[in-house]
Amino acid sequence: MLRTASTLPVETEDLITRVIGCCINVHRALGPGLLEAAYCRAVALEFDHCGISYVREKQIEVSYRNQVVCHHRLDLVVADQLILEIKSVDNISPVHRAQIMSYMRITKLRAGLLINFNVVVLPDGIKRVVL
């Protein structure tokens, strides 16, 4: 597979490759059409099997003018380096991309994967985001 030039550390790039592989394994086994929660749980099980550290439903604070205005739960934060946002929708929309970018800015993590499991072939549902 050809890689584009990246400003991310090699370790993060390797992690992204491993995470995508785990997601492909889940998609091959389960296929499209399930709820996001099912894919999130299955990906977590695959990470456990592969020895990849993660936090599921990590809660983050959203602040404005030094005041907490709300809390959000991230689907998965992988190895304290990567946000994984899981979707099961007809199409990834601009608001989905904006959502993961907001999460990345708030957490100060530079890498994110937006993965839509509701596709025939999973690589068609993968959007990589780097800040």
C-alpha positions in Angstrom: 0.0 0.0 0.0 1.3 3.4 -0.9 1.5 5.9 1.9 1.3 9.7 1.6 3.9 11.9 3.3 3.0 12.3 6.9 4.0 14.7 9.7 3.0 12.1 12.3 5.6 10.0 14.2 6.3 6.6 12.7 4.9 5.0 15.8 1.5 6.7 15.3 1.5 5.7 11.6 2.2 2.1 12.6 -0.7 2.3 15.2 -3.0 3.7 12.5 -2.2 0.8 10.2 -2.8 -1.8 13.0 -6.1 -0.1 14.0 -7.3 -0.1 10.4 -6.4 -3.8 10.2 -8.5 -4.5 13.3 -11.4 -2.6 11.9 -11.2 -4.6 8.6 -11.2 -7.8 10.6 -14.4 -6.8 12.4 -16.1 -5.7 9.2 -15.2 -8.9 7.4 -16.8 -10.9 10.3 -19.9 -8.7 10.9 -20.5 -6.9 7.6 -22.5 -3.7 7.2 -25.9 -2.9 8.7 -25.4 -3.1 12.5 -25.6 -0.4 15.1 -22.5 1.7 15.9 -22.5 0.3 19.4 -22.0 -3.2 18.1 -19.0 -2.2 15.9 -17.5 -0.2 18.8 -17.7 -3.2 21.1 -16.4 -5.6 18.5 -13.4 -3.3 17.7 -12.6 -3.1 21.4 -12.6 -6.9 21.5 -10.3 -7.0 18.5 -8.0 -4.5 20.2 -7.9 -6.7 23.3 -7.0 -9.7 21.1 -4.2 -7.7 19.4 -2.8 -6.1 22.5 -3.7 -2.6 21.5 -4.4 -0.2 24.4 -7.5 2.0 24.3 -10.1 3.8 26.3 -13.7 3.3 25.3 -16.3 6.1 25.7 -13.6 8.4 27.1 -15.3 11.5 28.6 -13.9 14.9 27.7 -14.8 18.4 28.9 -15.7 21.1 26.5 -14.9 24.6 27.7 -15.8 28.0 26.5 -14.3 31.1 28.2 -12.8 28.9 30.9 -16.1 27.4 31.8 -17.1 23.8 31.2 -20.2 23.9 28.9 -20.6 20.2 28.3 -19.1 16.7 28.3 -18.7 14.4 25.3 -17.9 10.8 25.1 -15.4 9.7 22.4 -15.9 6.3 20.9 -12.3 5.1 21.3 -9.0 6.8 22.2 -6.3 4.4 21.1 -2.9 4.3 22.9 -3.3 8.0 23.9 -2.4 8.9 20.2 -5.5 8.4 18.0 -9.2 9.1 18.2 -11.4 6.5 16.5 -14.9 7.7 15.7 -17.2 4.8 14.6 -20.2 5.4 12.4 -22.8 3.2 10.7 -24.5 5.6 8.3 -25.4 5.8 4.6 -22.7 8.4 4.0 -20.0 10.3 5.9 -21.1 13.9 5.9 -19.1 17.1 6.5 -20.5 17.3 10.1 -19.0 13.9 10.9 -15.6 15.2 9.8 -16.1 18.4 11.8 -17.0 16.4 14.8 -13.8 14.4 14.9 -11.8 17.5 14.2 -13.4 19.2 17.2 -12.6 16.2 19.4 -9.0 16.3 18.2 -8.6 20.0 18.9 -10.1 19.6 22.4 -7.9 16.5 23.3 -4.9 18.0 21.5 -4.5 14.7 19.6 -3.3 15.1 16.0 -4.6 11.9 14.5 -8.1 10.6 14.0 -9.9 7.9 12.0 -13.5 8.3 11.1 -14.7 4.8 10.1 -18.1 4.1 8.6 -18.9 0.4 8.9 -22.1 0.7 6.7 -20.2 0.1 3.5 -19.6 -3.0 1.3 -15.8 -2.8 1.5 -14.4 -1.1 4.6 -11.6 0.9 3.0 -14.3 2.9 1.3 -15.6 3.9 4.7 -12.3 5.1 6.2 -11.5 8.8 6.5 -8.1 9.8 8.0 -7.9 13.1 9.7 -4.6 14.8 10.8 -4.3 18.2 12.4 
